[in-house]
Amino acid sequence: MLSKKSLLFAVVATCTFILCNQFIVAVEKTRVIKVGKVKRHKPDSQSVVFNSKHIDLSNLDFNDPQTPKTFTINVIFGKAVVVVDSQTRLKINANPSFFSSVTLPDGTKISSSDNSNAIYEANLKDENGNLLKPEFFINANATFGTIIIVAVE
């Protein structure tokens, strides 16, 4: 996992560079390599249509009653990178359809050719192995697009 404050300036041939509103994100195998001028988001949904977008959800305070507990990202003919905190108790429902894919924080790539949806869960057990309820749910819906969900420390 990569710290939000860390910046790595090496150029890697396998990187995908995403240029969005006032920032550049380089992604290599679902790890954020460089992030600059990132806006923090607290919405309950975002849609990306014919565009690309970086959405940083890593600083959400789940003790704040104003913080949404569910986030829906819809991508149509575009690309979205969603950043979450690696310590968040998280459940993701990935729904790629029609030539699209969703990459989960563990690197698993779910594509429309798989003909299935995927459910990803993270940090849902305590140190004794007891099940915990998720703090945050993400519904990732892609149509002719790509969603990459990245966990950072």
Secondary structure as GFF3:
##gff-version 3
##sequence-region A 1 153
A	DSSP	beta_strand	16	20	.	.	.	ID=ss1
A	DSSP	beta_strand	23	28	.	.	.	ID=ss2
A	DSSP	beta_strand	31	34	.	.	.	ID=ss3
A	DSSP	beta_strand	45	49	.	.	.	ID=ss4
A	DSSP	beta_strand	52	56	.	.	.	ID=ss5
A	DSSP	beta_strand	70	76	.	.	.	ID=ss6
A	DSSP	beta_strand	79	85	.	.	.	ID=ss7
A	DSSP	beta_strand	90	97	.	.	.	ID=ss8
A	DSSP	beta_strand	101	103	.	.	.	ID=ss9
A	DSSP	beta_strand	109	111	.	.	.	ID=ss10
A	DSSP	three_ten_helix	112	114	.	.	.	ID=ss11
A	DSSP	beta_strand	118	122	.	.	.	ID=ss12
A	DSSP	beta_strand	136	143	.	.	.	ID=ss13
A	DSSP	beta_strand	146	152	.	.	.	ID=ss14
###
